Amino acid sequence: ALCFLSDDEGVTWRHGARVPVPADFGDAHLQEPLVVERRDGRLLMLCRTTLGCQYQSWSEDGGETWSEAAPTELLSPCSPASLKRLPGTGDLLLVYNDHRGIAPALAGKRTPLVTCLSTDEGQTWHHRQVLEDDPEGWFCYTALLCDTDQVLMAYCAGNPVLGGLNRLRIKRVPVPW
């Protein structure tokens, strides 16, 4: 995982350093990274992995270099998360497949799809809300559009009959939800 950087409003691009991984990372890879800027200017990157949780890395120089990737409390299958700052509250909104306490039969599946919030810039996550929990479902690749009082989410919503990525679902929820 790495970030591409532009110093001229997107006319040209260069890549920063790759995110270092622990020596015992094995054959796992950091996949589909997402980045948000914290209020203190540092960048937080989350990445999906095959290791049972989202991994995180931090940059203190605008994405030029990154800390070694480390596991988070966000247990999940190898599925991407989505992250946005809510403009009305400044909280971070995360959408991902939460596998905390999940039944063994659902291990590796992209369900349930949940939202949660961080009020401390990505250190901890709380206020878990379930968007989708069909055990046969496949929910992922969420696009988020946030304003001061609502969040619009579009995501893939499939199942074994339809296929995992064959349907688009759109939901609108009020921010207090």
N, C-alpha and C positions, 0 to 999 in steps of 0.2 A: 504494500500500500504506500502511496505517496500522493502529494498534491502538486498540481500544476499551478504556477504563479505568474502573474502579470504585473509589471510595474508601469504599464502604459495604457491602462483602461481597456485591456483585452486585445490590443493590436498584435502583440507578440506574447508568446508563452514559453516558459521553461519549467523543468520539474525540480522540485526540492528533493531532499534526501529521502530515501526509503525509510519506513518505520522499522526499526530493529525489532527482532523477535527473540524470545528467550532461547537459550541453547537447547532446552528440552522440548521445543515446539514440534519436533518431528516432521512429518509430512504435511502438517496442517498449513493453511495459508490464511492471511488476512484478506477478506473479500468484501467488495462493495462498500468502501468506507464512506462515512458521512462526517461532516465537520460543522461545528457551530462555534462562534466566537463568544467567549465569556465576557462578562462586564469588566474584568480586570485585563482584558486584551489577549489573554492566552486562548489557544484553540484547543477544543476537545474533539477528538476523532473516535468514533465507534466503528467497529468492523465485525461482520459476521465471520464465524469460523466453524469448523467441524468439531470443536472441542466442548460443545455444550453450553456456551455462553457467548455474549458479545464481549469483545476485547476493546480496550481503550488505550489511547496514547495522547500525550499532551505536547503542544508546541508553544514555546515562549518567544519565538522569533518569526511569527507570521506564516508558519508552515515550511520554513527553510529546513528545519531539523525537528525531529520528534523523539519523545522518550520511548523507551522499550515498551512494546505492547504488553498489557497486563489484563488478566481476566477481571470482569466486573461481576456484580451481583445479579446481572440481567441474564438469567438462564434462558436459553433459546436453542432451537435447532439451527442448522445452517441456513439462515433466512435473514434477509436484510431488515434493518430498522429504518425508521424515518424520524427526523428530529427538527423541530422549529421552536423559535422563541415566540411566545404569545405576546402580541403588542400591548394588550390592555394591562397585563399583570407583570410581564417580564419573565415569567416562569418558563422553563423549558418543557415542551410537550414531546413525549416519546411515544411512538407507535411501534409495536413489535410483537412477535409470537412468544408469549410468556410461558415458560415451561416450569416455573416454580410450582412444586407440588403436583405436577402432572402425572396422570396414570401411565404406567409403563407401556400400555398399548399405544399411547400417543407419542412416544419418544420418536423424534425425528420428523414429526409431522408439523406442518405450518398452521397449527391451531393450538390454542385460541389466539385471537388477535385482540390485543389490549392497548389502552392508552395509560400513561402514567405521567406524573409531573415531578419536576425537580425545582425546588425553591432555593437550592444552594449551588446553582451553577453546575449540576451534573455529578455532585458528590453522592447524593442519595436520591432515591425515587420512591414516590408514594402516590396516594389517591388513584389506585388501580381501578380502571373501568373496563369491562369486557365489551368489545364491539361485536365479536363473532366467536361462537364457541361450539359450532357443529363439529363433532368428533370425526366426521367424514370430510370436513371442509378443508380447503387449502386457501389461506388468506395471506397476501404479501404484496410487496412493491407499492406501498402507500405514498401517494402524493398529497401534500398538505398545503392548504391555503388558509391563513389565519387572519382574522380581523379582531377588533376589540371585543365583540360579543359572540362570535361564532367561529367554528372551524369546519371547513369543507374538506372531506377526505375522499379520495378515489383510490381504489385498490383492486387487485386481482382477487376473484372469489370463485373458486372452482370446487370440484369434487371428483371422485373416481369415475363417474359416468361422463361428466362434461369435460374433464381434463383439468389439470391444476391451474393453468393460466388462461383459460378460455372465456372468462366472464369478467366484466367490469362492474363493480359496485360503487355507488356514490352515497355518502352519508354526510349529513350536516348535523352538528351537535352544538348546543350553546356552550360557551366557555365555562360557566359554572358547573356544568355536568362533569 
